[in-house]
Amino acid sequence: MYLIKTLALCAVLMSGFATANQMEISSQKLTVSKSDKTQTYSGDVRIAFLKDMPLETKADLVRIENGKTIMQGKVEIKLNNAIAMTEKVSFLDSKEGLIAEMDEVTFTFK
């Protein structure tokens, strides 16, 4: 039940952000800090990016493993109005676009 409430809260808080960035986020926990414009998602984080959404990424290490692109070490994902930071992410192509899976990610808004 907690996960459902968290996902509902995520949907409300992120509706403008997610629409502007054409993505859908799910996680077990969301922490929002209005004072410094950050949102941290943790626990089985999954971000679905639409196919034509432009992403700019960088990391200390990038490798391909079992059809997934894995980025590790100071991973940065630049979006239109935010930067997402994590330590490790796995990207997988899908019919709808790109799927990113990680343990935790922090979005900082511009």
C-alpha positions as a Markdown table, in Angstrom:
| # | Residue | x | y | z |
|---|---|---|---|---|
| 1 | Met | 0.0 | 0.0 | 0.0 |
| 2 | Tyr | 2.9 | 2.4 | 0.8 |
| 3 | Leu | 4.3 | 1.9 | -2.7 |
| 4 | Ile | 0.9 | 2.7 | -4.3 |
| 5 | Lys | 0.7 | 5.9 | -2.2 |
| 6 | Thr | 4.2 | 6.9 | -3.1 |
| 7 | Leu | 3.6 | 6.3 | -6.8 |
| 8 | Ala | 0.4 | 8.4 | -6.6 |
| 9 | Leu | 2.4 | 11.2 | -4.9 |
| 10 | Cys | 5.1 | 10.9 | -7.5 |
| 11 | Ala | 2.5 | 11.3 | -10.2 |
| 12 | Val | 1.0 | 14.4 | -8.7 |
| 13 | Leu | 4.4 | 16.1 | -7.9 |
| 14 | Met | 6.0 | 15.1 | -11.1 |
| 15 | Ser | 3.2 | 15.7 | -13.6 |
| 16 | Gly | 4.6 | 19.0 | -14.9 |
| 17 | Phe | 8.2 | 17.8 | -14.7 |
| 18 | Ala | 7.6 | 14.4 | -16.3 |
| 19 | Thr | 5.4 | 15.9 | -19.1 |
| 20 | Ala | 8.0 | 18.5 | -19.9 |
| 21 | Asn | 10.6 | 15.8 | -20.0 |
| 22 | Gln | 8.5 | 13.1 | -21.6 |
| 23 | Met | 9.2 | 10.4 | -19.1 |
| 24 | Glu | 7.6 | 8.3 | -16.4 |
| 25 | Ile | 9.3 | 7.5 | -13.1 |
| 26 | Ser | 8.5 | 4.8 | -10.5 |
| 27 | Ser | 10.3 | 4.1 | -7.2 |
| 28 | Gln | 9.7 | 2.9 | -3.7 |
| 29 | Lys | 10.4 | 6.3 | -2.1 |
| 30 | Leu | 10.4 | 9.9 | -3.1 |
| 31 | Thr | 12.0 | 12.7 | -1.0 |
| 32 | Val | 11.3 | 16.3 | -2.1 |
| 33 | Ser | 13.2 | 19.4 | -1.0 |
| 34 | Lys | 11.6 | 22.6 | -2.1 |
| 35 | Ser | 14.4 | 24.8 | -0.7 |
| 36 | Asp | 17.1 | 23.5 | -3.0 |
| 37 | Lys | 15.0 | 22.3 | -5.9 |
| 38 | Thr | 15.9 | 18.6 | -5.6 |
| 39 | Gln | 13.9 | 15.4 | -5.7 |
| 40 | Thr | 15.4 | 12.0 | -4.8 |
| 41 | Tyr | 13.9 | 8.7 | -5.8 |
| 42 | Ser | 15.1 | 5.6 | -4.1 |
| 43 | Gly | 14.4 | 1.9 | -4.2 |
| 44 | Asp | 13.9 | 0.1 | -7.5 |
| 45 | Val | 13.9 | 3.3 | -9.5 |
| 46 | Arg | 12.7 | 2.9 | -13.1 |
| 47 | Ile | 12.5 | 5.8 | -15.6 |
| 48 | Ala | 10.9 | 5.3 | -19.0 |
| 49 | Phe | 12.0 | 7.9 | -21.5 |
| 50 | Leu | 10.0 | 8.4 | -24.8 |
| 51 | Lys | 11.8 | 7.3 | -27.9 |
| 52 | Asp | 12.6 | 10.8 | -29.3 |
| 53 | Met | 13.6 | 12.4 | -26.0 |
| 54 | Pro | 17.1 | 13.9 | -26.3 |
| 55 | Leu | 19.4 | 12.8 | -23.5 |
| 56 | Glu | 22.9 | 13.8 | -22.7 |
| 57 | Thr | 24.8 | 11.5 | -20.4 |
| 58 | Lys | 28.2 | 11.1 | -18.9 |
| 59 | Ala | 29.9 | 8.8 | -16.4 |
| 60 | Asp | 33.3 | 7.6 | -15.3 |
| 61 | Leu | 32.8 | 4.1 | -16.8 |
| 62 | Val | 30.5 | 2.8 | -19.6 |
| 63 | Arg | 30.1 | -0.8 | -20.6 |
| 64 | Ile | 27.7 | -3.1 | -22.5 |
| 65 | Glu | 26.5 | -6.2 | -20.7 |
| 66 | Asn | 23.7 | -8.6 | -21.7 |
| 67 | Gly | 22.1 | -6.1 | -24.1 |
| 68 | Lys | 22.2 | -3.2 | -21.5 |
| 69 | Thr | 24.3 | -0.1 | -21.4 |
| 70 | Ile | 25.7 | 0.2 | -17.9 |
| 71 | Met | 27.1 | 3.5 | -16.7 |
| 72 | Gln | 28.9 | 3.8 | -13.3 |
| 73 | Gly | 30.6 | 6.5 | -11.3 |
| 74 | Lys | 29.3 | 10.1 | -11.1 |
| 75 | Val | 26.6 | 9.4 | -13.7 |
| 76 | Glu | 24.9 | 12.5 | -15.0 |
| 77 | Ile | 21.8 | 12.6 | -17.2 |
| 78 | Lys | 21.0 | 16.0 | -18.6 |
| 79 | Leu | 17.3 | 16.8 | -19.4 |
| 80 | Asn | 15.5 | 20.0 | -20.6 |
| 81 | Asn | 15.0 | 21.5 | -17.1 |
| 82 | Ala | 16.9 | 19.2 | -14.7 |
| 83 | Ile | 20.0 | 17.1 | -14.2 |
| 84 | Ala | 19.7 | 13.6 | -12.8 |
| 85 | Met | 22.7 | 12.2 | -10.7 |
| 86 | Thr | 23.3 | 8.6 | -9.7 |
| 87 | Glu | 26.2 | 6.3 | -9.1 |
| 88 | Lys | 25.1 | 3.5 | -11.4 |
| 89 | Val | 22.4 | 3.1 | -14.1 |
| 90 | Ser | 21.4 | 0.4 | -16.6 |
| 91 | Phe | 19.8 | 1.5 | -19.9 |
| 92 | Leu | 17.7 | -0.8 | -22.0 |
| 93 | Asp | 16.0 | -0.1 | -25.3 |
| 94 | Ser | 12.3 | -0.8 | -25.5 |
| 95 | Lys | 9.6 | -0.3 | -28.2 |
| 96 | Glu | 8.4 | 2.9 | -26.5 |
| 97 | Gly | 11.9 | 4.3 | -25.8 |
| 98 | Leu | 14.7 | 4.0 | -23.3 |
| 99 | Ile | 14.4 | 2.4 | -19.9 |
| 100 | Ala | 16.8 | 3.4 | -17.1 |
| 101 | Glu | 17.0 | 1.3 | -13.9 |
| 102 | Met | 18.9 | 2.3 | -10.8 |
| 103 | Asp | 18.9 | 2.1 | -7.0 |
| 104 | Glu | 18.7 | 5.9 | -6.4 |
| 105 | Val | 18.6 | 9.1 | -8.4 |
| 106 | Thr | 18.5 | 12.8 | -7.5 |
| 107 | Phe | 17.0 | 15.4 | -9.9 |
| 108 | Thr | 18.2 | 19.0 | -9.5 |
| 109 | Phe | 16.1 | 21.5 | -11.3 |
| 110 | Lys | 17.5 | 24.4 | -13.2 |
